[in-house]
Amino acid sequence: MFSKGQIIFGVLFFIVFTVIIAFTYRKDLKLHKRFYAGSIWILIAFIAFILFIVTIKLFFKA
């Protein structure tokens, strides 16, 4: 399905992209802690809302 060159490119792209993202995140870590403190609660609320919707869907499906 994919040629050998495409697979090599995909793997190398993924590795380089991951390294760059990790380096950038670590460089901006102080800013993240300052400006995004408490944002974990937004993530938790979002996940809880999605789980609530899935639960309601499964409840009314049966």
N, C-alpha and C positions, 0 to 999 in steps of 0.2 A: 504494500500500500504506500509506504514512504520509502524513498531512496535512502541509501546509507548516508549521503551528504545531508539530507534533510533531518535525519535523526541526530546526527552530530551537531548540526546547527541548533536544533531545538534544545538539546542537552546543554550545550555551551551557553546559549542565550539564557536559559533558566538559571544556571549557576551564576553567571555574571549579574543578571538582574537581581537575584537574591542577595548577593554580596553588596551591590550598590544600595539596595533598599535598607539592608541592615546597617551599613555604614552611615547612611543619611539619618536613620532613626537614632542611632547612638549619638550622632553629632548634635541633634536637636532635642535630646532627652531633657535638658533643663527647661527648655521652652515648653515641651509637652507637659511636664509636671506643673509648670506655673499656670499655663492657660487652659489646660484640659483636666484640671483636678476635679474629680467627681463625675467625670464623663462615663465611668464604669457603670454608674447607676442608670444612665440612659440606655446603655447596652443591655443591662439586665432587664429593664422595663420593656424594651423592644422584644427581646427573646421571650419574656413572659407573655407578652401580647400575642406573639405568633403561636406560642404553645396553647394559649387560650382559644384562639381561632381554630386551630387543628382539633382541640378537644371538642369544641362545639360541633364542628363538622362531623367528627366521628360519632358523637352522641346522637345527632339527628339523622345520621345515615342508617343506623341500626333500627 
